[in-house]
Amino acid sequence: MEIVKFISKIIYDKKGEDIVIIDVSDVLQGICDYFIIATSLSDEHARALADEIELKLKKEKGILIDHIEGYEKGKWVLVDTGDVVVHIFDKETRAFYDIESLYEDDKKIKYEGK
């Protein structure tokens, strides 16, 4: 959970909005343990959030990103660290896919910068 909080703080500090952490460990066993979902203010903001996550994980934690998807368009950027998958959406795309609704409320934590 330490790495989840670390990534969530990066997003929060870079002005990402509506950050939600979802424990998916029992549903996606062997794939990942957590989703972090956040909203960006623009396509450029989504790319900046992904860049900052990649930079700080490498520099401060020695963790390399497995892969990043959707970076060019910026509507839905997926950052895969292995145990944690970060989904950075613009508002419209997040509302359209609504992946949070696939998981029970007791598995979700709203991150508010603490």
Contact map, one row per residue, 1 for C-alpha under 8 A:
111110000000000000000000000000000000000000000000000000000000000000000000000000000000000000000000000000000000000000
111111000000000000000000000000000000000000000000000000000000000000000000000000000000000000000000000000000000000000
111111100000000000000000000000000000000000000000000000000000000000000000000000000000000000000000000000000000000000
111111110000000000001000000000000101000000000000000000000000000000000000000000000001000000000000000000000000000000
111111111000000000000000000000000000000000000000000000000000000000000000000000000000000000000000000000000000000000
011111111100000000000000000000000000000000000000000000000000000000000000000000000000000000000000000000000000000000
001111111110000000000000000000000000000000000000000010001000000000000000000000000000000000000000000000000000000000
000111111111000000100000000000000001000000000000000000000000000000000000000000000000000000000000000000000000001010
000011111111100000000000000000000000000000000000000000000000000000000000000000000000000000000000000000000000000011
000001111111110000000000000000000000000000000000100110000000000000000000000000000000000000000000000000000000000000
000000111111111110100000000000000000010000000000100010000000000000000000000000000000000000000000000000000000000000
000000011111111110100000000000000000000000000000000000000000000000000000000000000000000000000000000000000000000110
000000001111111100000000000000000000000000000000000000000000000000000000000000000000000000000000000000000000000010
000000000111111100000000000000000000000000000000100000000000000000000000000000000000000000000000000000000000000000
000000000011111110000000000000000000000100000000000000000000000000000000000000000000000000000000000000000000000000
000000000011111111100000000000000000011110000000100000000000000000000000000000000000000000000000000000000000000000
000000000011001111100000000000000000011110000000000000000000000000000000000000000000000000000000000000000000000000
000000000000000111110000000000000000111000000000000000000000000000000000000000000000000000000000000000000000011000
000000010011000111111000000000000001111000000000000000000000000000000000000000000000000000000000000000000000011100
000000000000000001111100000000000001110000000000000000000000000000000000000000000000000000000000000000000001111000
000100000000000000111110000000000111100000000000000000000000000000000000000000000000000000000000000000000001111000
000000000000000000011111000000000111000000000000000000000000000000000000000000000000000000000000000100100011100000
000000000000000000001111110000001110000000000000000000000000000000000000000000000000000000000000000000000011000000
000000000000000000000111111110011110000000000000000000000000000000000000000000000000000000000000000000000010000000
000000000000000000000011111111011100000000000000000000000000000000000000000000000000000000000000000000000000000000
000000000000000000000011111110001000000000000000000000000000000000000000000000000000000000000000000000000000000000
000000000000000000000001111110000000000000000000000000000000000000000000000000000000000000000000000000000000000000
000000000000000000000001111111111000000000000000000000000000000000000000000000000000000000000000000000000000000000
000000000000000000000001111111111000000000000000000000000000000000000000000000000000000000000000000000000000000000
000000000000000000000000100111111000000000000000000000000000000000000000000000000000000000000000000000000000000000
000000000000000000000000000111111000000000000000000000000000000000000000000000000110000000000000000000000000000000
000000000000000000000001100111111110000000000000000000000000000000000000000000000111100000000000000000000000000000
000000000000000000000011110111111110000000000000000000000000000000000000000000000011000000000000000000000000000000
000100000000000000001111100000011111000000000000000000000000000000000000000000000011100000000000000000000000000000
000000000000000000001111000000011111100000000000000000000000000000000000000000000001111000000000000000000000000000
000100010000000000111100000000000111110000000000000000000000000000000000000000000001111000000000000000000000000000
000000000000000001111000000000000011111000000000000000000000000000000000000000000000011110000000000000000000000000
000000000010000111110000000000000001111100000000000000000000000000000000000000000000011110000000000000000000000000
000000000000000111100000000000000000111110000000000000000000000000000000000000000000000111100100000000000000000000
000000000000001110000000000000000000011111101100100000000000000000000000000000000000000111100000000000000000000000
000000000000000110000000000000000000001111101100000000000000000000000000000000000000000001100000000000000000000000
000000000000000000000000000000000000000111111100000000000000000000000000011000000000000001000000000000000000000000
000000000000000000000000000000000000000111111110000000000000000000000000111000000000000001000000000000000000000000
000000000000000000000000000000000000000001111111000000000000000000000000010000000000000000000000000000000000000000
000000000000000000000000000000000000000111111111100000000000000000000000000000000000000000000000000000000000000000
000000000000000000000000000000000000000111111111110000000000000000000010011110000000000111000000000000000000000000
000000000000000000000000000000000000000000111111111000000000000000000011010010000000000000000000000000000000000000
000000000000000000000000000000000000000000011111111100000000000000000000000000000000000000000000000000000000000000
000000000110010100000000000000000000000100001111111110000000000000000000000000000000000100000000000000000000000000
000000000000000000000000000000000000000000000111111111000000000000000010000010100000000100000000000000000000000000
000000000000000000000000000000000000000000000011111111100000000000000000000000000000000000000000000000000000000000
000000000100000000000000000000000000000000000001111111110000000000000000000000000000000000000000000000000000000000
000000100110000000000000000000000000000000000000111111111000000000000000000000000000000000000000000000000000000000
000000000000000000000000000000000000000000000000011111111100000110000000000000000000000000000000000000000000000000
000000000000000000000000000000000000000000000000001111111110000000000000000000000000000000000000000000000000000000
000000000000000000000000000000000000000000000000000111111111100000000000000000000000000000000000000000000000000000
000000100000000000000000000000000000000000000000000011111111111110000000000000000000000000000000000000000000000000
000000000000000000000000000000000000000000000000000001111111111100000000000000000000000000000000000000000000000000
000000000000000000000000000000000000000000000000000000111111111000000000000000000000000000000000000000000000000000
000000000000000000000000000000000000000000000000000000011111110000000000000000000000000000000000000000000000000000
000000000000000000000000000000000000000000000000000000011111111000000000000000000000000000000000000000000000000000
000000000000000000000000000000000000000000000000000000001111111100000000000000000000000000000000000000000000000000
000000000000000000000000000000000000000000000000000000001110111110000000000000001000000000000000000000000000000000
000000000000000000000000000000000000000000000000000001001100011111000000000000001000000000000000000000000000000000
000000000000000000000000000000000000000000000000000001001000001111110000000000111100000000000000000000000000000000
000000000000000000000000000000000000000000000000000000000000000111110000000000111100000000000000000000000000000000
000000000000000000000000000000000000000000000000000000000000000011111000000000111000000000000000000000000000000000
000000000000000000000000000000000000000000000000000000000000000011111110000011110000000000000000000000000000000000
000000000000000000000000000000000000000000000000000000000000000000111110000011100000000000000000000000000000000000
000000000000000000000000000000000000000000000000000000000000000000011111111111000000000000000000000000000000000000
000000000000000000000000000000000000000000000110010000000000000000011111110111000000000000000000000000000000000000
000000000000000000000000000000000000000000000010000000000000000000000111110000000000000000000000000000000000000000
000000000000000000000000000000000000000000100000000000000000000000000111111100000000000000000000000000000000000000
000000000000000000000000000000000000000001110110000000000000000000000111111110000000000011000000000000000000000000
000000000000000000000000000000000000000001100100000000000000000000000100111110000000000111001000000000000000000000
000000000000000000000000000000000000000000000100000000000000000000000110111111000000001111001100000000000000000000
000000000000000000000000000000000000000000000110010000000000000000011110011111100000011110000000000000000000000000
000000000000000000000000000000000000000000000000000000000000000000011110000111110000111100000000000000000000000000
000000000000000000000000000000000000000000000000010000000000000011111000000011111000111000000000000000000000000000
000000000000000000000000000000000000000000000000000000000000000011110000000001111111110000000000000000000000000000
000000000000000000000000000000000000000000000000000000000000001111100000000000111111100000000000000000000000000000
000000000000000000000000000000110000000000000000000000000000000011000000000000011111100000000000000000000000000000
000000000000000000000000000000111100000000000000000000000000000000000000000000011111100000000000000000000000000000
000100000000000000000000000000011111000000000000000000000000000000000000000000011111110000000000000000000000000000
000000000000000000000000000000010111000000000000000000000000000000000000000001111111111000000000000000000000000000
000000000000000000000000000000000011110000000000000000000000000000000000000011110001111100000000000000000000000000
000000000000000000000000000000000011110000000000000000000000000000000000000111100000111110000000000000000000000000
000000000000000000000000000000000000111100000100110000000000000000000000001111000000011111000000000000000000000000
000000000000000000000000000000000000111100000100000000000000000000000000011110000000001111111100000000000000000000
000000000000000000000000000000000000001111100100000000000000000000000000011100000000000111111100000000000000000000
000000000000000000000000000000000000001110000000000000000000000000000000000000000000000011111110000000000000000000
000000000000000000000000000000000000000000000000000000000000000000000000000000000000000011111111000000000000000000
000000000000000000000000000000000000000000000000000000000000000000000000001100000000000011111111100000000000000000
000000000000000000000000000000000000001000000000000000000000000000000000000100000000000011111111111000000000000000
000000000000000000000000000000000000000000000000000000000000000000000000000000000000000000111111110000000000000000
000000000000000000000000000000000000000000000000000000000000000000000000000000000000000000011111110000000000000000
000000000000000000000000000000000000000000000000000000000000000000000000000000000000000000001111111000000000000000
000000000000000000000000000000000000000000000000000000000000000000000000000000000000000000000111111111000000000000
000000000000000000000000000000000000000000000000000000000000000000000000000000000000000000000100111111100000000000
000000000000000000000100000000000000000000000000000000000000000000000000000000000000000000000000011111100000000000
000000000000000000000000000000000000000000000000000000000000000000000000000000000000000000000000011111110000000000
000000000000000000000000000000000000000000000000000000000000000000000000000000000000000000000000011111110000000000
000000000000000000000100000000000000000000000000000000000000000000000000000000000000000000000000001111111011000000
000000000000000000000000000000000000000000000000000000000000000000000000000000000000000000000000000011111111000000
000000000000000000000000000000000000000000000000000000000000000000000000000000000000000000000000000000111111000000
000000000000000000000000000000000000000000000000000000000000000000000000000000000000000000000000000000011111100000
000000000000000000000111000000000000000000000000000000000000000000000000000000000000000000000000000000111111100000
000000000000000000011110000000000000000000000000000000000000000000000000000000000000000000000000000000111111110000
000000000000000000011100000000000000000000000000000000000000000000000000000000000000000000000000000000000111111000
000000000000000001111000000000000000000000000000000000000000000000000000000000000000000000000000000000000001111100
000000010000000001111000000000000000000000000000000000000000000000000000000000000000000000000000000000000000111111
000000000001000000100000000000000000000000000000000000000000000000000000000000000000000000000000000000000000011111
000000011001100000000000000000000000000000000000000000000000000000000000000000000000000000000000000000000000001111
000000001000000000000000000000000000000000000000000000000000000000000000000000000000000000000000000000000000001111
